[in-house]
Amino acid sequence: MKKKIKGTIAILTGGGDVPGLNSAIRALTIRACKEGYKVLGLRRGWAGIMEMKRDKKADNSECYLELTENIVNRIGRTGGTFLHSSRTRPSNLPKANVPEHLKDKYNKEINDLTKEVINNLDFLGVDYLIPIGGDDTLSYGVRLYKEGVKIVAIPKTMDNDVPGTDYCIGFSTCVTRTINMTNTLRTSAGSHERILVLEIFGRYAGFTAMLPTMAGAANRCVIPEYEFNIEKLTELLVKDRYVNPSKYSIVLVSEGAKFKGEEMMFSNSEQDQYGHAKLGGIGELVSKELKRISPKFNNGKRINVINQKLGYLVRGGDPDAIDSIVPMAYGNLALDLILKGIHGRLVVLKNGRYDNVPIDIVTSSTKIVNIKKYYNTERLRPYYKSFEMNPLFIMTSE
């Protein structure tokens, strides 16, 4: 006798890949299947559910697949997302990206295919949808929730900047990799007595630069929340180099950091569907300026610079321990809510405890470094004070 299905749960991963996504998919799928639910994995973020055809004879294998324990059992130990990802936003879709079978219906320069997404979810019989992503991916989840879709969201982003939660999947591995790679590159910086400039992810929030610096990986860091003076940075790094027996110094540069009075640097002008142009180049510019200005603070002698962009090296590969454990817990928390018939929530880690908050916190607030509390603008580095009763990663949502 065929077991009766309690309902259908769909999972998707959107935005940038990070280690820990597969851990969340695995935990949620295995538990949901045991509880009697059918689980669907939607491919390529919001793109898969948007592009599918509502025809039982159509081949939608590129849009979704049914998940089972056998399929997901081994993926938890690996990085990335086996469901794949995209930065697709169905409510803001350029004409060129409209699926072929819908081009006659949607032919404006920018189109809103939200109605198609909702109809496709209904066609698949989806009772609950679980998007795993950052504020961009989850902001569209908020839109669907307001349209009547039962959403339970899971926060993911290396930048750790989803509001309402102290922790987002991917952050710990990013910090761990940044520390490890900085320590690897410091040997070259020391051998050649140079300043080491590392550009790392962080569009609007500087957590990924602050934590490694606080842990001792770098002397200074410049972050998106504070426009820095390049001469001041040069002076500090030259002094750091001078007092170091190995004669080198290190600065971590968030990709969204800005010189005083300047704008963010973009690698090109093309924007994604969430309105973001690709950042890149601030590390190289900082390196050139440090080299140019260094004689002013080094008795007229120029100091050479090593410039390295860590980029995708910090988001690829296997998850660390925290990004194996937290995603497992988040997946189970999402299912706990579903079993209680609760939706419209974001699962979170707050003050060392797992919890959940209203999903619309994603679009109603922001999460950035509290400069006054955590960042010493005179020294261009974190404050080292008042650690008592702070959470694991010190700087979190207020």
Secondary structure, DSSP 8 states (H G I E B T S, - for coil): ------EEEEEEE-SS--TTHHHHHHHHHHHHHHTTEEEEEESTTHHHHHH--S-TTS--TTTEEEE-HHHHTTGGGSSS-TT------GGGEEGGGS-GGGTTT--SSEE--HHHHHHHHHHHT-SEEEEEE-HHHHHHHHHHHHTT--BEEEEB-TT---TT-S--BTHHHHHHHHHHHHHHHHHHHHHTT-EEEEEE--SS--HHHHHHHHTTS-SEEE-TTS-B-HHHHHHHHHHHHHHSTT--EEEEEETT--BTT----EEEEEE-TTS-EEE--HHHHHHHHHHHHGGGGTTT----EEEEE-GGGGTSS---SHHHHHHHHHHHHHHHHHHTT--SEEEEEETTEEEEEETTHHHH------HHHHEETTTTEE-----TT--TTS----
